[in-house]
Amino acid sequence: MLRCSSLTLLGLLVVSAGCSVLVRDGLDESLPGRDATVLDQPTALDQPTALDQPTALDVVDVPPPRDVMDVPPGRDVMDVPPGRDVVDVPPGRDVVDVPVMRDVVDVPVVRDVADVPTVDDVVTDQPCPAPLVRCGDVCVDLSADLAHCGACGMLCAPGLRCAGGACVCPENTTLREGRCVAADVDPNSCGPMAVRCDNDERCREGRCECRPGLTRVAMSCVDLRSDPSHCGEIGRRCMQNFLCRNGMCVPTMSGCGSLRACDNGCVDLQTDPLHCGACENECQQNQVCEEGQCRVFAPATACTSCPCVTCPSSSSCCAAPSGVIPLCVSATRCPGM
């Protein structure tokens, strides 16, 4: 009988050198009643099993492990598509419902505010028709514009006008001490020497002369109608207890009638510039006596005739004693000037 070598391994059947040996629990037993050829046939145990076949999930097919920190609680790692971060998946939404995040390079860059043209930029970029030039958002004539005389922002002082791109005084006026004066009629700056006239004088044709109704006597102007030293004419003096009334010496007892006695003379307090409203109340050289009050007047340098828009509504535009420039008088009517 042929001896066969046998190997016992945990109760498994081993076929060696054409011999059939049943190895069981470490004991070699022959199989009586069995044909050796039958034992030589491979059994079902000898066939490769499904466990021996390669599976569909090969190692190379397994996606890289995901970090546990990327997986939100209650979500399977397999629910997260490759290349997507779990933070991209909003809670409660399926992965297939999550839109692909737009790449940063695809997002249009927000335009810087400084690059956005404003309405003012668009306006100021528009050219002005010649000969106008742009000053800010307006087109101006630098040769005549009071607010932009000769250059943008060059403002002419009140009373000046812009002519040829320079701030100048109106015609028939002269610039003195920052203001335009009508040297022909201005008692505060009379004539080329800018003389200041006395209170009893007015400026006419650039010279200081006595006010209307007054007569020059030496260095003063007197009213021959009421002056007791020059009553009716220069040098006629009224005697004591006499008054000078309307150029005549009359007894004091006869009185002045509708007039008022001041310094032995009969005067009209309503219009007399030497006794305006009261005896000895002289009006200043730039004032006239109207209705017993000294009213200020000033040459209307911006006008050449009345009415004049520069005269306030509470004043009257009156013809000057000389020249073409009228006077603005702070009175309801024009007094004798």
NORBELKA-V94343 format. One record per residue. N is the residue number from 1. RES is the residue in three letters. SS is DSSP state (h for helix, s for strand, l for the rest). PHI is phi as a letter, one per 30 degrees, with the letter a starting at -180 (NA if undefined). Layout:
n->(N N)
res->(RES RES)
ss->(SS SS)
phi->(PHI PHI)
This chain:
n->(1 2 3 4 5 6 7 8 9 10 11 12 13 14 15 16 17 18 19 20 21 22 23 24 25 26 27 28 29 30 31 32 33 34 35 36 37 38 39 40 41 42 43 44 45 46 47 48 49 50 51 52 53 54 55 56 57 58 59 60 61 62 63 64 65 66 67 68 69 70 71 72 73 74 75 76 77 78 79 80 81 82 83 84 85 86 87 88 89 90 91 92 93 94 95 96 97 98 99 100 101 102 103 104 105 106 107 108 109 110 111 112 113 114 115 116 117 118 119 120 121 122 123 124 125 126 127 128 129 130 131 132 133 134 135 136 137 138 139 140 141 142 143 144 145 146 147 148 149 150 151 152 153 154 155 156 157 158 159 160 161 162 163 164 165 166 167 168 169 170 171 172 173 174 175 176 177 178 179 180 181 182 183 184 185 186 187 188 189 190 191 192 193 194 195 196 197 198 199 200 201 202 203 204 205 206 207 208 209 210 211 212 213 214 215 216 217 218 219 220 221 222 223 224 225 226 227 228 229 230 231 232 233 234 235 236 237 238 239 240 241 242 243 244 245 246 247 248 249 250 251 252 253 254 255 256 257 258 259 260 261 262 263 264 265 266 267 268 269 270 271 272 273 274 275 276 277 278 279 280 281 282 283 284 285 286 287 288 289 290 291 292 293 294 295 296 297 298 299 300 301 302 303 304 305 306 307 308 309 310 311 312 313 314 315 316 317 318 319 320 321 322 323 324 325 326 327 328 329 330 331 332 333 334 335 336 337)
res->(MET LEU ARG CYS SER SER LEU THR LEU LEU GLY LEU LEU VAL VAL SER ALA GLY CYS SER VAL LEU VAL ARG ASP GLY LEU ASP GLU SER LEU PRO GLY ARG ASP ALA THR VAL LEU ASP GLN PRO THR ALA LEU ASP GLN PRO THR ALA LEU ASP GLN PRO THR ALA LEU ASP VAL VAL ASP VAL PRO PRO PRO ARG ASP VAL MET ASP VAL PRO PRO GLY ARG ASP VAL MET ASP VAL PRO PRO GLY ARG ASP VAL VAL ASP VAL PRO PRO GLY ARG ASP VAL VAL ASP VAL PRO VAL MET ARG ASP VAL VAL ASP VAL PRO VAL VAL ARG ASP VAL ALA ASP VAL PRO THR VAL ASP ASP VAL VAL THR ASP GLN PRO CYS PRO ALA PRO LEU VAL ARG CYS GLY ASP VAL CYS VAL ASP LEU SER ALA ASP LEU ALA HIS CYS GLY ALA CYS GLY MET LEU CYS ALA PRO GLY LEU ARG CYS ALA GLY GLY ALA CYS VAL CYS PRO GLU ASN THR THR LEU ARG GLU GLY ARG CYS VAL ALA ALA ASP VAL ASP PRO ASN SER CYS GLY PRO MET ALA VAL ARG CYS ASP ASN ASP GLU ARG CYS ARG GLU GLY ARG CYS GLU CYS ARG PRO GLY LEU THR ARG VAL ALA MET SER CYS VAL ASP LEU ARG SER ASP PRO SER HIS CYS GLY GLU ILE GLY ARG ARG CYS MET GLN ASN PHE LEU CYS ARG ASN GLY MET CYS VAL PRO THR MET SER GLY CYS GLY SER LEU ARG ALA CYS ASP ASN GLY CYS VAL ASP LEU GLN THR ASP PRO LEU HIS CYS GLY ALA CYS GLU ASN GLU CYS GLN GLN ASN GLN VAL CYS GLU GLU GLY GLN CYS ARG VAL PHE ALA PRO ALA THR ALA CYS THR SER CYS PRO CYS VAL THR CYS PRO SER SER SER SER CYS CYS ALA ALA PRO SER GLY VAL ILE PRO LEU CYS VAL SER ALA THR ARG CYS PRO GLY MET)
ss->(l l l l l l l l l l l l l s s s l l s s s s s s l l s s s l l l l l l h h h h h l l l h h h l l l h h h l l l l l l h h h l l l l l l h h h l l l l l l h h h l l l l l l h h h l l l l l l h h h l l l l l l h h h l l l l l l h h h l l l h h h h h h l l l l l l l l s s s l l s s s l l l l l l l l l l l l l l l l l l l s s s s l l s s s s l l l l s s s l l s s s l l l l l l l l s l l l l s l l l l l s s s s l l s s s s l l l l s s s l l s s s l l l l l l l l l l l l l l l l l l l s s s s l l s s s s h h h l l l l l s s s l l s s s l l l l l l l l l l l l l l l l l l l s s s s l l s s s s s s s l l l l l l l l l l l l l l l l s s s l l l l l l l l s s s l l l l l l l l)
phi->(NA d c c d b b c b h i c d c c b h i c c b c c b h i c c b d c d i c d d d d d d d d c d d d d d c d d d d d d d c d d d d d d e d c d e d d c d e i c d e d d c d e i c d d d d c d e i c d e d d d d d d d d e d d d d d d d d e d d d d c d d d d d d d d d c d d c d b d b i c b c b c d d b d d d b c i a d i d c d d e j c b c b i i b d b d d e i b b d b h i b c b c d d b d d d a c i d c h d c d d d c c b c b h i b d b d d e i c b d b h c b c b c d d b d d d b d i a d j d c d d d i b c c b h i b d b e d d d i c i d c b d b h i b c b c d d b d d c b d i a d i c d d d d c b b c b h i b d c d b b d d d d b c a c d b d d d e d d c c c b d d d a i c c d c c c d b d b d d d b)
